[in-house]
Amino acid sequence: MEDQEMHLKVRRVSDKFTESMYVLANEPSVALYRLQEHVRRSLPELVQHKTDMQNWEEQSQGAIYTVEYACSAVKSMTNSSFYFKNIDSLLRQAINWKEQSSNSQGRRKRAVDSSTPKEGGERHRI
């Protein structure tokens, strides 16, 4: 009887040991299966996020380029105030010359008109 009890106890220990070895042997496989399952579910979403981020980066780079270009244009406009002042001065000089030219032509025309006898006036003198 003791032999049978001993045999039963050995069998239980052996079964428990076998079960423990089976669990330990399969635990990495179960873990890897769970990892694979997780990656398969989350990978498409991660790829979509990556694509969205790349698109946003491109749009941001385009906006940054546009802003930098606009800033440089504004800076160059502020630096060109000297040229605008020069243009303004030249335009004022041109306007003055034109007015002087018009005034001198008006005086000449009046002088020519006053020195030329009128036809009607000549007939009365005769």
C-alpha positions in Angstrom: 0.0 0.0 0.0 2.8 2.3 0.7 4.1 1.5 -2.6 0.9 2.6 -4.3 0.8 5.8 -2.2 4.3 6.5 -3.1 3.6 5.8 -6.7 0.6 8.1 -6.6 2.6 10.9 -4.9 5.4 10.5 -7.4 2.8 10.6 -10.2 1.3 13.8 -8.9 4.7 15.5 -8.5 5.6 14.3 -11.9 2.3 15.7 -13.4 2.8 19.0 -11.7 6.4 19.2 -12.8 5.3 18.3 -16.4 2.6 20.9 -16.3 5.0 23.6 -15.0 7.5 22.7 -17.7 4.8 22.9 -20.3 3.7 26.3 -19.1 7.3 27.6 -18.9 8.1 26.2 -22.3 5.0 27.7 -23.9 5.1 31.0 -22.0 7.5 32.7 -24.5 5.3 31.5 -27.4 2.2 32.9 -25.8 4.0 36.2 -25.1 5.2 36.3 -28.7 1.8 35.5 -30.0 0.3 38.3 -27.9 3.0 40.7 -29.2 2.3 39.7 -32.8 -1.4 40.2 -32.2 -0.9 43.6 -30.8 1.5 44.7 -33.6 -1.0 43.4 -36.2 -3.8 45.5 -34.6 -1.9 48.7 -34.0 0.5 48.8 -37.0 -2.0 50.2 -39.5 -3.0 53.0 -37.1 0.7 53.8 -36.5 1.4 53.9 -40.3 -1.5 56.2 -40.7 -0.2 58.5 -38.0 3.2 58.5 -39.6 1.8 59.4 -43.0 -0.3 62.2 -41.4 2.7 63.5 -39.6 4.8 63.5 -42.8 2.0 65.4 -44.6 1.8 68.0 -41.8 5.5 68.3 -41.8 5.5 69.1 -45.6 2.7 71.6 -45.1 4.5 73.2 -42.2 7.8 73.4 -44.2 5.8 75.1 -47.0 4.3 77.6 -44.6 7.6 78.3 -43.0 9.2 78.9 -46.4 6.3 81.3 -47.3 6.6 83.2 -44.1 10.4 83.5 -44.4 10.0 84.7 -48.0 7.5 87.3 -46.9 9.7 88.4 -44.0 12.7 88.9 -46.4 10.4 90.8 -48.8 9.3 93.1 -46.0 12.9 93.6 -44.8 14.0 94.5 -48.4 11.1 96.9 -48.6 12.2 98.7 -45.4 15.7 98.8 -46.8 14.4 100.4 -50.0 13.1 103.5 -48.4 16.2 105.3 -49.6 15.3 104.5 -53.2 11.7 105.5 -52.7 12.8 108.9 -51.3 15.1 109.3 -54.3 12.3 108.5 -56.7 10.0 110.9 -54.9 12.7 113.7 -55.2 13.2 112.9 -58.9 9.4 113.0 -59.6 9.1 116.4 -57.8 12.0 117.7 -59.9 10.3 116.4 -63.1 7.0 118.1 -62.1 8.7 121.4 -61.4 10.5 121.2 -64.8 7.3 120.5 -66.5 5.6 123.4 -64.8 8.5 125.7 -65.7 8.4 124.5 -69.3 4.6 125.0 -69.5 4.9 128.5 -68.0 7.7 129.6 -70.3 5.8 128.2 -73.3 2.7 130.1 -72.1 4.7 133.4 -71.9 6.2 132.8 -75.4 2.8 132.1 -76.8 1.4 135.3 -75.2 4.3 137.3 -76.5 3.9 135.9 -80.0 0.1 136.6 -79.9 0.6 140.2 -78.8 3.2 141.0 -81.4 1.2 139.6 -84.3 -1.4 142.1 -85.7 -4.9 140.8 -85.9 -6.6 140.7 -89.3 -9.7 142.6 -88.3 -7.6 145.4 -86.7 -5.6 145.9 -89.9 -8.6 146.5 -92.1 -9.9 149.3 -89.9 -6.6 151.2 -90.1 -6.6 151.4 -93.8 
